[in-house]
Amino acid sequence: MRLLDEDGQSQSDLQEAVGLDHSTVSRSLRRMETAGLLVREPAAHDRRVQLVHLTSRGRALRQPLQAMWSHLEQLSVRALDDDAITSFISSALAIESALTERDRSHD
């Protein structure tokens, strides 16, 4: 989904955005490249930097992926009332913030 929002990111930017290690991201990108969903090419400013671009086949996944996430979201909250959903979102954001702060303090 990150590439659907911002195509042409570097591999290292993608790795940082998703919070996964280099080997996991590299392996995932290799599989997606083999499936014809993206291409990797050296950046003009630094040939060691790999830029990742979606192919038309990869961009065509936007609507199906959005539909899948929407369905998953509906399923995950169907037993919750509005107050419970609000409370959960607040808690999740607090956890995310705490983890982000932790990561920054270890840099």
MIDRENKE-410295 format. One record per atom (N, C-alpha, C): residue number from 1; atom name; y, x, z. Coordinates in steps of 0.2 Angstrom, whole numbers. Layout:
BEGIN
PT   k  a north  east    up
PT NUM CA     Y     X     Z
...
END
This chain:
BEGIN
PT   k  a north  east    up
PT   1  N    -6     4     0
PT   1 CA     0     0     0
PT   1  C     6     4     0
PT   2  N     6    10     3
PT   2 CA    12    15     3
PT   2  C    15    16    -4
PT   3  N    10    17    -9
PT   3 CA    12    19   -15
PT   3  C    15    13   -19
PT   4  N    13     7   -17
PT   4 CA    15     1   -20
PT   4  C    23     0   -18
PT   5  N    24     2   -12
PT   5 CA    31     2   -10
PT   5  C    36     8   -12
PT   6  N    33    13   -13
PT   6 CA    36    19   -15
PT   6  C    32    24   -19
PT   7  N    32    23   -26
PT   7 CA    27    27   -30
PT   7  C    30    34   -31
PT   8  N    26    39   -32
PT   8 CA    28    46   -33
PT   8  C    30    50   -27
PT   9  N    26    48   -21
PT   9 CA    27    52   -15
PT   9  C    22    58   -16
PT  10  N    24    63   -12
PT  10 CA    20    69   -11
PT  10  C    14    67    -7
PT  11  N     9    71    -8
PT  11 CA     3    70    -4
PT  11  C     4    71     3
PT  12  N     8    76     5
PT  12 CA    10    77    12
PT  12  C    14    71    15
PT  13  N    19    69    11
PT  13 CA    22    63    14
PT  13  C    18    57    15
PT  14  N    13    56    10
PT  14 CA     8    50    11
PT  14  C     4    52    18
PT  15  N     2    58    19
PT  15 CA    -2    60    25
PT  15  C     2    58    31
PT  16  N     8    60    31
PT  16 CA    12    59    37
PT  16  C    14    51    38
PT  17  N    15    48    33
PT  17 CA    16    40    33
PT  17  C    10    36    36
PT  18  N     4    38    34
PT  18 CA    -2    35    36
PT  18  C    -5    37    43
PT  19  N    -3    43    45
PT  19 CA    -5    46    51
PT  19  C   -12    49    51
PT  20  N   -14    51    45
PT  20 CA   -21    53    45
PT  20  C   -21    61    43
PT  21  N   -27    64    44
PT  21 CA   -27    71    43
PT  21  C   -28    73    35
PT  22  N   -26    79    34
PT  22 CA   -26    81    27
PT  22  C   -33    79    23
PT  23  N   -38    81    26
PT  23 CA   -45    80    22
PT  23  C   -46    73    21
PT  24  N   -44    68    26
PT  24 CA   -46    61    25
PT  24  C   -41    58    19
PT  25  N   -35    60    19
PT  25 CA   -30    58    14
PT  25  C   -32    61     7
PT  26  N   -34    67     7
PT  26 CA   -36    70     1
PT  26  C   -42    67    -2
PT  27  N   -47    66     2
PT  27 CA   -53    63     0
PT  27  C   -52    56    -3
PT  28  N   -48    52     1
PT  28 CA   -46    45    -2
PT  28  C   -42    45    -8
PT  29  N   -38    50    -9
PT  29 CA   -34    50   -15
PT  29  C   -39    52   -21
PT  30  N   -43    57   -20
PT  30 CA   -48    59   -25
PT  30  C   -52    53   -27
PT  31  N   -55    49   -22
PT  31 CA   -58    43   -24
PT  31  C   -54    38   -28
PT  32  N   -48    37   -26
PT  32 CA   -44    32   -30
PT  32  C   -42    35   -37
PT  33  N   -41    42   -37
PT  33 CA   -40    45   -44
PT  33  C   -46    44   -49
PT  34  N   -52    45   -46
PT  34 CA   -58    44   -50
PT  34  C   -59    37   -52
PT  35  N   -57    32   -48
PT  35 CA   -57    25   -50
PT  35  C   -51    23   -55
PT  36  N   -47    28   -56
PT  36 CA   -42    26   -61
PT  36  C   -36    23   -58
PT  37  N   -35    23   -52
PT  37 CA   -30    19   -48
PT  37  C   -23    24   -48
PT  38  N   -24    30   -48
PT  38 CA   -18    35   -47
PT  38  C   -19    41   -51
PT  39  N   -14    45   -52
PT  39 CA   -14    51   -54
PT  39  C   -10    56   -50
PT  40  N   -12    62   -49
PT  40 CA    -8    67   -46
PT  40  C    -6    72   -50
PT  41  N     0    74   -49
PT  41 CA     3    79   -54
PT  41  C     8    84   -50
PT  42  N     9    90   -52
PT  42 CA    13    95   -48
PT  42  C    20    93   -49
PT  43  N    24    94   -43
PT  43 CA    31    92   -43
PT  43  C    35    97   -47
PT  44  N    40    95   -51
PT  44 CA    44   100   -55
PT  44  C    47   105   -51
PT  45  N    50   103   -45
PT  45 CA    53   108   -40
PT  45  C    48   113   -37
PT  46  N    42   111   -36
PT  46 CA    37   116   -33
PT  46  C    30   114   -35
PT  47  N    27   118   -40
PT  47 CA    21   116   -43
PT  47  C    15   116   -37
PT  48  N    16   118   -31
PT  48 CA    11   118   -26
PT  48  C    11   111   -23
PT  49  N    17   107   -24
PT  49 CA    17   100   -21
PT  49  C    14    95   -26
PT  50  N    10    91   -24
PT  50 CA     6    86   -28
PT  50  C    10    79   -27
PT  51  N    13    77   -32
PT  51 CA    15    70   -32
PT  51  C    10    65   -34
PT  52  N    10    59   -31
PT  52 CA     5    54   -32
PT  52  C     8    48   -35
PT  53  N     6    46   -41
PT  53 CA     8    40   -45
PT  53  C     3    35   -46
PT  54  N     4    29   -45
PT  54 CA     0    24   -47
PT  54  C    -1    23   -54
PT  55  N    -7    21   -57
PT  55 CA    -8    20   -64
PT  55  C    -6    12   -64
PT  56  N    -6     9   -70
PT  56 CA    -5     2   -71
PT  56  C   -11    -2   -68
PT  57  N   -17     1   -68
PT  57 CA   -23    -2   -64
PT  57  C   -21    -2   -57
PT  58  N   -18     3   -54
PT  58 CA   -17     3   -47
PT  58  C   -11    -1   -45
PT  59  N    -6    -2   -49
PT  59 CA    -1    -7   -48
PT  59  C    -3   -14   -49
PT  60  N    -8   -15   -53
PT  60 CA   -11   -22   -53
PT  60  C   -14   -24   -47
PT  61  N   -15   -20   -42
PT  61 CA   -18   -22   -36
PT  61  C   -14   -25   -31
PT  62  N    -7   -25   -32
PT  62 CA    -2   -27   -28
PT  62  C    -3   -34   -25
PT  63  N    -4   -39   -30
PT  63 CA    -5   -46   -28
PT  63  C   -12   -47   -24
PT  64  N   -17   -44   -27
PT  64 CA   -23   -45   -23
PT  64  C   -23   -42   -16
PT  65  N   -20   -37   -15
PT  65 CA   -20   -33    -9
PT  65  C   -15   -38    -4
PT  66  N    -9   -40    -7
PT  66 CA    -5   -44    -3
PT  66  C    -9   -50     0
PT  67  N   -12   -53    -5
PT  67 CA   -16   -60    -3
PT  67  C   -21   -58     2
PT  68  N   -25   -52     1
PT  68 CA   -30   -51     6
PT  68  C   -27   -50    13
PT  69  N   -21   -46    14
PT  69 CA   -18   -45    20
PT  69  C   -15   -51    23
PT  70  N   -12   -56    19
PT  70 CA   -10   -62    21
PT  70  C   -16   -66    24
PT  71  N   -21   -66    21
PT  71 CA   -27   -70    23
PT  71  C   -30   -67    30
PT  72  N   -30   -61    30
PT  72 CA   -32   -57    36
PT  72  C   -27   -59    42
PT  73  N   -21   -59    41
PT  73 CA   -16   -61    46
PT  73  C   -17   -68    48
PT  74  N   -18   -72    44
PT  74 CA   -19   -79    46
PT  74  C   -25   -80    50
PT  75  N   -31   -77    48
PT  75 CA   -37   -77    52
PT  75  C   -36   -74    59
PT  76  N   -32   -68    59
PT  76 CA   -32   -65    66
PT  76  C   -28   -69    71
PT  77  N   -23   -73    69
PT  77 CA   -19   -77    73
PT  77  C   -21   -84    74
PT  78  N   -26   -86    71
PT  78 CA   -27   -94    70
PT  78  C   -28   -97    77
PT  79  N   -31   -93    82
PT  79 CA   -32   -96    89
PT  79  C   -26   -95    93
PT  80  N   -21   -92    91
PT  80 CA   -15   -90    95
PT  80  C    -9   -95    94
PT  81  N    -6   -97   100
PT  81 CA     0  -101    99
PT  81  C     6   -96    97
PT  82  N    12   -99    96
PT  82 CA    18   -95    94
PT  82  C    20   -90   100
PT  83  N    19   -92   106
PT  83 CA    21   -88   112
PT  83  C    16   -82   112
PT  84  N    10   -83   111
PT  84 CA     5   -78   111
PT  84  C     6   -73   105
PT  85  N     8   -75    99
PT  85 CA     9   -71    94
PT  85  C    15   -67    95
PT  86  N    20   -70    98
PT  86 CA    26   -66    99
PT  86  C    25   -61   104
PT  87  N    21   -62   110
PT  87 CA    19   -57   115
PT  87  C    15   -52   112
PT  88  N    10   -53   107
PT  88 CA     6   -48   104
PT  88  C    10   -44   100
PT  89  N    15   -46    96
PT  89 CA    19   -42    92
PT  89  C    23   -38    96
PT  90  N    26   -40   101
PT  90 CA    30   -36   106
PT  90  C    26   -30   109
PT  91  N    20   -32   111
PT  91 CA    16   -27   114
PT  91  C    14   -22   109
PT  92  N    12   -24   103
PT  92 CA    10   -19    98
PT  92  C    16   -14    96
PT  93  N    22   -17    95
PT  93 CA    28   -13    94
PT  93  C    29    -8   100
PT  94  N    28   -10   106
PT  94 CA    29    -5   111
PT  94  C    24     0   111
PT  95  N    18    -1   109
PT  95 CA    13     4   109
PT  95  C    14     9   103
PT  96  N    16     6    98
PT  96 CA    18    10    92
PT  96  C    24    15    94
PT  97  N    29    12    97
PT  97 CA    35    16    99
PT  97  C    32    22   104
PT  98  N    28    20   109
PT  98 CA    26    25   113
PT  98  C    22    31   110
PT  99  N    18    29   105
PT  99 CA    14    34   101
PT  99  C    18    38    97
PT 100  N    23    35    94
PT 100 CA    28    39    90
PT 100  C    32    44    94
PT 101  N    34    42   100
PT 101 CA    38    46   104
PT 101  C    33    52   106
PT 102  N    27    50   108
PT 102 CA    22    55   110
PT 102  C    21    61   104
PT 103  N    21    58    98
PT 103 CA    20    63    92
PT 103  C    26    67    91
PT 104  N    32    64    92
PT 104 CA    38    68    92
PT 104  C    39    73    97
PT 105  N    37    72   103
PT 105 CA    37    77   109
PT 105  C    32    83   108
PT 106  N    27    82   103
PT 106 CA    22    87   102
PT 106  C    24    91    96
PT 107  N    29    90    93
PT 107 CA    31    93    87
PT 107  C    35   100    88
END
